């Protein structure tokens, strides 16, 4: 069942440089009734945010130009407070987890979470 807020689809911003994963996430989100914007690097995220703030952001940690944690810090400093789900295979570092939590983000391992699990987490955040 599609998610709507005042007759408006909930909006997900997917920030992922892996084209195939980004396309899969987009398809899964759209199939669940979300509108979607995509970015493959930090500069694209900032340009998209200037046009429309998402209801939730799915963020990769390893991106070209700027890592996901510093991008999220910039986003938070700019005043955006939407929920963020960080996806990464870099779960070995407690520091990364602490940074994600400090910035109000949930942290998920790409290799152990399914697309359905990500959609469930997005719905929980909304």
C-alpha positions in Angstrom: 0.0 0.0 0.0 1.5 3.4 -1.0 2.4 5.8 1.7 0.9 9.3 1.4 1.1 12.4 3.5 -1.7 14.9 2.7 -2.0 13.3 -0.7 1.7 13.6 -1.3 4.0 10.6 -1.7 6.6 10.3 0.9 10.0 11.1 -0.6 13.2 9.1 -0.3 16.6 10.4 -1.3 19.0 7.5 -2.2 22.7 8.4 -2.0 24.7 5.5 -3.5 27.5 5.5 -6.0 26.9 1.8 -7.0 24.6 2.2 -10.0 23.0 -1.2 -9.8 22.3 -1.0 -6.0 20.9 2.5 -6.5 18.6 1.3 -9.2 17.5 -1.6 -7.1 16.8 0.6 -4.2 14.9 3.1 -6.4 12.7 0.3 -7.9 11.9 -1.1 -4.5 11.0 2.3 -3.1 8.8 3.2 -6.0 7.1 -0.2 -5.8 6.3 0.7 -2.2 4.7 4.0 -3.1 7.6 6.4 -2.4 8.8 9.1 -4.7 12.6 8.9 -5.1 15.5 11.2 -5.9 19.0 9.8 -6.4 22.5 11.1 -6.0 25.9 9.4 -6.5 28.0 12.0 -4.7 27.9 14.8 -2.1 27.6 17.7 -4.6 24.5 16.1 -6.1 23.0 15.7 -2.6 23.4 19.4 -1.8 21.9 20.4 -5.1 18.9 18.1 -4.6 18.4 19.3 -1.0 18.2 22.9 -2.3 15.2 21.8 -4.4 13.4 19.4 -2.1 14.0 18.0 1.4 13.3 14.2 1.6 11.3 12.5 4.3 14.2 10.0 4.7 17.6 9.5 3.2 19.4 6.2 2.5 23.1 7.0 2.5 26.2 5.0 1.5 29.4 5.7 3.5 31.9 5.4 0.8 31.2 8.0 -1.9 33.3 9.9 -4.4 34.4 13.4 -3.3 33.2 13.2 0.3 32.5 10.3 2.7 28.9 9.7 3.9 29.6 10.7 7.6 31.1 14.1 6.6 28.2 14.6 4.1 25.7 13.9 6.9 27.5 16.3 9.2 27.1 19.0 6.5 23.5 18.1 6.0 22.8 18.4 9.8 24.7 21.6 10.1 22.6 23.0 7.3 19.5 22.3 9.5 18.1 19.2 7.9 16.7 16.8 10.5 15.1 14.0 8.3 15.8 10.4 9.3 18.9 8.7 7.7 19.7 5.1 7.1 23.4 4.5 6.5 24.3 1.4 4.4 27.8 0.2 4.4 30.1 -2.9 4.5 32.4 -1.1 6.9 30.9 -2.4 10.1 34.2 -3.2 11.7 34.6 0.2 13.2 32.8 1.2 16.4 33.8 4.8 15.5 31.6 4.7 12.3 28.7 3.4 14.3 29.2 6.1 17.0 29.4 8.8 14.3 26.2 7.5 12.7 24.4 7.5 16.0 25.7 10.9 17.0 24.2 12.3 13.8 20.9 10.5 14.4 21.4 7.8 11.7 20.7 4.1 11.8 23.5 1.9 10.5 23.0 -1.3 8.4 25.4 -3.7 6.8 24.8 -3.9 3.0 25.8 -7.6 2.9 23.4 -8.7 5.6 20.3 -6.5 4.9 17.8 -7.2 2.1 16.0 -4.6 0.1 12.8 -5.6 1.9 14.5 -4.9 5.2 15.5 -1.5 4.0 11.9 -0.7 3.0 10.7 -1.8 6.4 13.3 0.5 8.1 12.2 3.4 5.9 8.6 2.8 6.8 9.6 2.7 10.5 11.3 6.1 10.2 8.3 7.7 8.6 
